[in-house]
């Protein structure tokens, strides 16, 4: 009877744990994409991580620091060029540059 209660409790706890998203530490989406013949798969939780598909199995890889995996280019790009919709990454908007007008500098230096 104790064994039955223990097994029942284990089954109930697994049922409340929610859907399985990883198997052997690999996201199921990456596993499915590799099985379907993809060469790479993006990591939805980390924009610097991606998976290289090797004989249908995803192997984790990481971009160098300050670069982001870009699925459209199938490579890591610097953070100003990369876009990764899987993890939600958009490049930062560059700050506007303010041109220095030569005329205003010339008048300022001429008045001295």
Biotite code that builds the C-alpha atoms (Angstrom):
import biotite.structure as struc

atoms = struc.array([
    struc.Atom([0.000, 0.000, 0.000], chain_id="A", res_id=1, res_name="UNK", atom_name="CA", element="C"),
    struc.Atom([2.879, 2.372, 0.799], chain_id="A", res_id=2, res_name="UNK", atom_name="CA", element="C"),
    struc.Atom([4.393, 1.679, -2.599], chain_id="A", res_id=3, res_name="UNK", atom_name="CA", element="C"),
    struc.Atom([1.078, 2.498, -4.293], chain_id="A", res_id=4, res_name="UNK", atom_name="CA", element="C"),
    struc.Atom([0.840, 5.824, -2.427], chain_id="A", res_id=5, res_name="UNK", atom_name="CA", element="C"),
    struc.Atom([4.429, 6.696, -3.291], chain_id="A", res_id=6, res_name="UNK", atom_name="CA", element="C"),
    struc.Atom([3.927, 5.955, -6.988], chain_id="A", res_id=7, res_name="UNK", atom_name="CA", element="C"),
    struc.Atom([0.642, 7.873, -7.004], chain_id="A", res_id=8, res_name="UNK", atom_name="CA", element="C"),
    struc.Atom([2.269, 10.895, -5.390], chain_id="A", res_id=9, res_name="UNK", atom_name="CA", element="C"),
    struc.Atom([5.117, 10.803, -7.911], chain_id="A", res_id=10, res_name="UNK", atom_name="CA", element="C"),
    struc.Atom([2.671, 10.670, -10.833], chain_id="A", res_id=11, res_name="UNK", atom_name="CA", element="C"),
    struc.Atom([0.639, 13.570, -9.453], chain_id="A", res_id=12, res_name="UNK", atom_name="CA", element="C"),
    struc.Atom([3.723, 15.717, -8.934], chain_id="A", res_id=13, res_name="UNK", atom_name="CA", element="C"),
    struc.Atom([4.837, 15.085, -12.534], chain_id="A", res_id=14, res_name="UNK", atom_name="CA", element="C"),
    struc.Atom([1.374, 15.962, -13.807], chain_id="A", res_id=15, res_name="UNK", atom_name="CA", element="C"),
    struc.Atom([1.511, 19.347, -12.035], chain_id="A", res_id=16, res_name="UNK", atom_name="CA", element="C"),
    struc.Atom([5.068, 20.076, -13.192], chain_id="A", res_id=17, res_name="UNK", atom_name="CA", element="C"),
    struc.Atom([3.791, 21.318, -16.555], chain_id="A", res_id=18, res_name="UNK", atom_name="CA", element="C"),
    struc.Atom([4.796, 20.386, -20.076], chain_id="A", res_id=19, res_name="UNK", atom_name="CA", element="C"),
    struc.Atom([8.292, 19.118, -20.745], chain_id="A", res_id=20, res_name="UNK", atom_name="CA", element="C"),
    struc.Atom([10.439, 21.734, -22.488], chain_id="A", res_id=21, res_name="UNK", atom_name="CA", element="C"),
    struc.Atom([13.843, 20.022, -22.346], chain_id="A", res_id=22, res_name="UNK", atom_name="CA", element="C"),
    struc.Atom([15.148, 16.530, -22.736], chain_id="A", res_id=23, res_name="UNK", atom_name="CA", element="C"),
    struc.Atom([18.709, 15.716, -21.651], chain_id="A", res_id=24, res_name="UNK", atom_name="CA", element="C"),
    struc.Atom([19.295, 19.459, -21.194], chain_id="A", res_id=25, res_name="UNK", atom_name="CA", element="C"),
    struc.Atom([18.379, 20.295, -24.791], chain_id="A", res_id=26, res_name="UNK", atom_name="CA", element="C"),
    struc.Atom([15.232, 22.279, -25.690], chain_id="A", res_id=27, res_name="UNK", atom_name="CA", element="C"),
    struc.Atom([12.705, 20.130, -27.511], chain_id="A", res_id=28, res_name="UNK", atom_name="CA", element="C"),
    struc.Atom([12.399, 22.754, -30.247], chain_id="A", res_id=29, res_name="UNK", atom_name="CA", element="C"),
    struc.Atom([16.127, 22.422, -31.020], chain_id="A", res_id=30, res_name="UNK", atom_name="CA", element="C"),
    struc.Atom([15.867, 18.639, -31.044], chain_id="A", res_id=31, res_name="UNK", atom_name="CA", element="C"),
    struc.Atom([12.892, 18.713, -33.426], chain_id="A", res_id=32, res_name="UNK", atom_name="CA", element="C"),
    struc.Atom([14.503, 21.256, -35.761], chain_id="A", res_id=33, res_name="UNK", atom_name="CA", element="C"),
    struc.Atom([17.694, 19.180, -35.981], chain_id="A", res_id=34, res_name="UNK", atom_name="CA", element="C"),
    struc.Atom([15.734, 15.994, -36.646], chain_id="A", res_id=35, res_name="UNK", atom_name="CA", element="C"),
    struc.Atom([13.925, 17.781, -39.481], chain_id="A", res_id=36, res_name="UNK", atom_name="CA", element="C"),
    struc.Atom([17.240, 18.575, -41.172], chain_id="A", res_id=37, res_name="UNK", atom_name="CA", element="C"),
    struc.Atom([18.144, 22.053, -39.944], chain_id="A", res_id=38, res_name="UNK", atom_name="CA", element="C"),
    struc.Atom([21.822, 22.974, -39.617], chain_id="A", res_id=39, res_name="UNK", atom_name="CA", element="C"),
    struc.Atom([21.299, 25.314, -36.651], chain_id="A", res_id=40, res_name="UNK", atom_name="CA", element="C"),
    struc.Atom([18.706, 26.088, -34.003], chain_id="A", res_id=41, res_name="UNK", atom_name="CA", element="C"),
    struc.Atom([18.344, 29.220, -31.879], chain_id="A", res_id=42, res_name="UNK", atom_name="CA", element="C"),
    struc.Atom([18.073, 29.253, -28.096], chain_id="A", res_id=43, res_name="UNK", atom_name="CA", element="C"),
    struc.Atom([14.944, 31.115, -26.997], chain_id="A", res_id=44, res_name="UNK", atom_name="CA", element="C"),
    struc.Atom([16.377, 31.868, -23.531], chain_id="A", res_id=45, res_name="UNK", atom_name="CA", element="C"),
    struc.Atom([19.851, 33.189, -24.395], chain_id="A", res_id=46, res_name="UNK", atom_name="CA", element="C"),
    struc.Atom([20.588, 35.213, -27.536], chain_id="A", res_id=47, res_name="UNK", atom_name="CA", element="C"),
    struc.Atom([24.278, 34.266, -27.463], chain_id="A", res_id=48, res_name="UNK", atom_name="CA", element="C"),
    struc.Atom([23.559, 30.517, -27.422], chain_id="A", res_id=49, res_name="UNK", atom_name="CA", element="C"),
    struc.Atom([22.624, 28.426, -30.440], chain_id="A", res_id=50, res_name="UNK", atom_name="CA", element="C"),
    struc.Atom([22.695, 24.761, -31.378], chain_id="A", res_id=51, res_name="UNK", atom_name="CA", element="C"),
    struc.Atom([24.706, 23.170, -34.170], chain_id="A", res_id=52, res_name="UNK", atom_name="CA", element="C"),
    struc.Atom([22.876, 20.140, -35.552], chain_id="A", res_id=53, res_name="UNK", atom_name="CA", element="C"),
    struc.Atom([25.202, 17.142, -35.740], chain_id="A", res_id=54, res_name="UNK", atom_name="CA", element="C"),
    struc.Atom([23.649, 14.016, -37.282], chain_id="A", res_id=55, res_name="UNK", atom_name="CA", element="C"),
    struc.Atom([20.197, 15.103, -36.114], chain_id="A", res_id=56, res_name="UNK", atom_name="CA", element="C"),
    struc.Atom([21.226, 16.017, -32.570], chain_id="A", res_id=57, res_name="UNK", atom_name="CA", element="C"),
    struc.Atom([21.710, 19.609, -31.323], chain_id="A", res_id=58, res_name="UNK", atom_name="CA", element="C"),
    struc.Atom([25.031, 20.539, -29.720], chain_id="A", res_id=59, res_name="UNK", atom_name="CA", element="C"),
    struc.Atom([25.191, 23.737, -27.684], chain_id="A", res_id=60, res_name="UNK", atom_name="CA", element="C"),
    struc.Atom([27.481, 26.491, -28.916], chain_id="A", res_id=61, res_name="UNK", atom_name="CA", element="C"),
    struc.Atom([28.042, 30.085, -27.806], chain_id="A", res_id=62, res_name="UNK", atom_name="CA", element="C"),
    struc.Atom([28.873, 33.292, -29.657], chain_id="A", res_id=63, res_name="UNK", atom_name="CA", element="C"),
    struc.Atom([31.916, 35.306, -28.624], chain_id="A", res_id=64, res_name="UNK", atom_name="CA", element="C"),
    struc.Atom([31.315, 38.062, -26.091], chain_id="A", res_id=65, res_name="UNK", atom_name="CA", element="C"),
    struc.Atom([29.391, 41.076, -27.363], chain_id="A", res_id=66, res_name="UNK", atom_name="CA", element="C"),
    struc.Atom([27.999, 39.140, -30.343], chain_id="A", res_id=67, res_name="UNK", atom_name="CA", element="C"),
    struc.Atom([24.519, 37.698, -30.896], chain_id="A", res_id=68, res_name="UNK", atom_name="CA", element="C"),
    struc.Atom([23.340, 34.620, -32.816], chain_id="A", res_id=69, res_name="UNK", atom_name="CA", element="C"),
    struc.Atom([21.579, 35.747, -35.985], chain_id="A", res_id=70, res_name="UNK", atom_name="CA", element="C"),
    struc.Atom([19.414, 32.935, -37.423], chain_id="A", res_id=71, res_name="UNK", atom_name="CA", element="C"),
    struc.Atom([18.882, 34.811, -40.709], chain_id="A", res_id=72, res_name="UNK", atom_name="CA", element="C"),
    struc.Atom([22.658, 34.835, -41.320], chain_id="A", res_id=73, res_name="UNK", atom_name="CA", element="C"),
    struc.Atom([23.395, 31.501, -39.587], chain_id="A", res_id=74, res_name="UNK", atom_name="CA", element="C"),
    struc.Atom([26.271, 33.076, -37.690], chain_id="A", res_id=75, res_name="UNK", atom_name="CA", element="C"),
    struc.Atom([27.132, 35.363, -34.805], chain_id="A", res_id=76, res_name="UNK", atom_name="CA", element="C"),
    struc.Atom([27.058, 39.083, -35.551], chain_id="A", res_id=77, res_name="UNK", atom_name="CA", element="C"),
    struc.Atom([27.979, 42.119, -33.486], chain_id="A", res_id=78, res_name="UNK", atom_name="CA", element="C"),
    struc.Atom([25.188, 43.448, -31.311], chain_id="A", res_id=79, res_name="UNK", atom_name="CA", element="C"),
    struc.Atom([24.510, 46.396, -33.644], chain_id="A", res_id=80, res_name="UNK", atom_name="CA", element="C"),
    struc.Atom([23.856, 44.217, -36.720], chain_id="A", res_id=81, res_name="UNK", atom_name="CA", element="C"),
    struc.Atom([22.217, 41.077, -35.307], chain_id="A", res_id=82, res_name="UNK", atom_name="CA", element="C"),
    struc.Atom([18.491, 40.399, -35.099], chain_id="A", res_id=83, res_name="UNK", atom_name="CA", element="C"),
    struc.Atom([17.166, 37.291, -33.375], chain_id="A", res_id=84, res_name="UNK", atom_name="CA", element="C"),
    struc.Atom([13.377, 37.069, -33.231], chain_id="A", res_id=85, res_name="UNK", atom_name="CA", element="C"),
    struc.Atom([13.500, 33.685, -31.464], chain_id="A", res_id=86, res_name="UNK", atom_name="CA", element="C"),
    struc.Atom([14.951, 35.210, -28.290], chain_id="A", res_id=87, res_name="UNK", atom_name="CA", element="C"),
    struc.Atom([13.484, 38.664, -28.939], chain_id="A", res_id=88, res_name="UNK", atom_name="CA", element="C"),
    struc.Atom([16.745, 40.524, -29.629], chain_id="A", res_id=89, res_name="UNK", atom_name="CA", element="C"),
    struc.Atom([16.692, 43.757, -31.616], chain_id="A", res_id=90, res_name="UNK", atom_name="CA", element="C"),
    struc.Atom([19.847, 45.843, -32.107], chain_id="A", res_id=91, res_name="UNK", atom_name="CA", element="C"),
    struc.Atom([20.126, 48.986, -29.994], chain_id="A", res_id=92, res_name="UNK", atom_name="CA", element="C"),
    struc.Atom([19.237, 52.249, -31.685], chain_id="A", res_id=93, res_name="UNK", atom_name="CA", element="C"),
    struc.Atom([22.409, 54.285, -32.183], chain_id="A", res_id=94, res_name="UNK", atom_name="CA", element="C"),
    struc.Atom([22.542, 57.713, -30.600], chain_id="A", res_id=95, res_name="UNK", atom_name="CA", element="C"),
    struc.Atom([22.090, 60.539, -33.095], chain_id="A", res_id=96, res_name="UNK", atom_name="CA", element="C"),
    struc.Atom([25.209, 62.463, -34.023], chain_id="A", res_id=97, res_name="UNK", atom_name="CA", element="C"),
    struc.Atom([25.115, 66.233, -33.900], chain_id="A", res_id=98, res_name="UNK", atom_name="CA", element="C"),
    struc.Atom([27.063, 67.798, -36.762], chain_id="A", res_id=99, res_name="UNK", atom_name="CA", element="C"),
    struc.Atom([29.403, 70.589, -35.849], chain_id="A", res_id=100, res_name="UNK", atom_name="CA", element="C"),
    struc.Atom([28.900, 73.496, -38.177], chain_id="A", res_id=101, res_name="UNK", atom_name="CA", element="C"),
    struc.Atom([32.153, 74.957, -39.408], chain_id="A", res_id=102, res_name="UNK", atom_name="CA", element="C"),
    struc.Atom([30.586, 78.395, -39.825], chain_id="A", res_id=103, res_name="UNK", atom_name="CA", element="C"),
    struc.Atom([29.728, 78.705, -36.147], chain_id="A", res_id=104, res_name="UNK", atom_name="CA", element="C"),
    struc.Atom([33.228, 77.648, -35.164], chain_id="A", res_id=105, res_name="UNK", atom_name="CA", element="C"),
    struc.Atom([34.768, 80.174, -37.585], chain_id="A", res_id=106, res_name="UNK", atom_name="CA", element="C"),
    struc.Atom([32.667, 83.053, -36.264], chain_id="A", res_id=107, res_name="UNK", atom_name="CA", element="C"),
    struc.Atom([33.454, 82.125, -32.660], chain_id="A", res_id=108, res_name="UNK", atom_name="CA", element="C"),
    struc.Atom([37.205, 82.000, -33.270], chain_id="A", res_id=109, res_name="UNK", atom_name="CA", element="C"),
    struc.Atom([37.154, 85.204, -35.392], chain_id="A", res_id=110, res_name="UNK", atom_name="CA", element="C"),
    struc.Atom([35.532, 87.226, -32.597], chain_id="A", res_id=111, res_name="UNK", atom_name="CA", element="C"),
    struc.Atom([38.418, 86.595, -30.217], chain_id="A", res_id=112, res_name="UNK", atom_name="CA", element="C"),
])
